């Protein structure tokens, strides 16, 4: 039988956050599909409608939290997958900081675009 190795410490913070973000993402994706695929059909989606939705504080907060959560979940998942493949030492450190920088830039750009699509500010 092959040895199983995971970079997640069972019960550790990264392990817990990966699971919590997965649950949140499933819930928000269900909300997204219901709202934008069943309540409003794709042909009915317009920029003005998107701007109206993004101008509602609750919807904006949900979408922004989705951005942050998806970014963390993805970056954390990629990092741990690479560690599981044997990434160690200075390469592991370099990848960690590269992914951290990419995640921060993604959240900053996503926030910038999100704010541009509202009339909240």
Buried (B, 14 or more C-beta within 10 A) or exposed (E): EEEEEEBBEEEEEEBEBBEEBEEBBEEBEEBEEEEBEEEBEEEEEEEEEBEBBBEEEEBBEBBBEBBBBBBBBBBBEBBBEBBEEEBEEEEBEEBBEEBEEBBEEBBEEBEEEBEEBBEEE
